[in-house]
Amino acid sequence: MHGPYRLWEHTHRFYEDGDETIIEDVVRYELPFWPFSEVFHPLVRLQLKRIFQFRQSAVRSCLLGADEQDKTRAVS
């Protein structure tokens, strides 16, 4: 399968922090057409940040429910 990235490695790490489980995404990517693509790097990074923020919200909603998600959002 091919995508828009020259390299895409996405792994998940799960670890305990007291009574909580932390889910950490580790993404390593390279844009195609280097060095010309470097001008687009800030835009791509912003888009990826938005994507993962949405996913974080969706995971919280699925695992905690809407009421608990609101409480964690107020603390964050």
Backbone hydrogen bonds, N-H to C=O, Kabsch-Sander energy under -0.5 kcal/mol:
donor,donor_aa,acceptor,acceptor_aa,energy
6,R,30,E,-2.2
7,L,30,E,-1.5
9,E,28,R,-2.7
11,T,26,V,-2.5
13,R,24,E,-2.6
15,Y,22,I,-2.0
17,D,20,E,-2.9
20,E,17,D,-1.6
22,I,15,Y,-3.7
22,I,20,E,-0.5
24,E,13,R,-3.2
24,E,22,I,-0.6
26,V,11,T,-2.7
27,V,25,D,-0.5
28,R,9,E,-2.8
30,E,7,L,-1.8
36,F,33,F,-1.1
37,S,33,F,-1.1
38,E,35,P,-1.3
39,V,36,F,-1.0
40,F,37,S,-2.0
41,H,38,E,-1.0
44,V,40,F,-2.4
45,R,41,H,-2.6
46,L,42,P,-2.0
47,Q,43,L,-2.2
48,L,44,V,-2.6
49,K,45,R,-2.1
50,R,46,L,-2.1
51,I,47,Q,-2.3
52,F,48,L,-2.5
53,Q,49,K,-2.0
54,F,50,R,-2.3
55,R,51,I,-2.2
56,Q,52,F,-2.2
57,S,53,Q,-2.1
58,A,54,F,-2.4
59,V,55,R,-2.8
60,R,56,Q,-2.4
61,S,57,S,-2.3
62,C,58,A,-2.4
63,L,59,V,-2.7
64,L,60,R,-3.1
65,G,60,R,-0.8
65,G,61,S,-1.2
68,E,64,L,-0.5
69,Q,65,G,-2.0
70,D,66,A,-1.9
71,K,67,D,-1.4
72,T,68,E,-2.3
73,R,69,Q,-2.3
74,A,70,D,-1.7
75,V,71,K,-1.3
76,S,72,T,-2.2
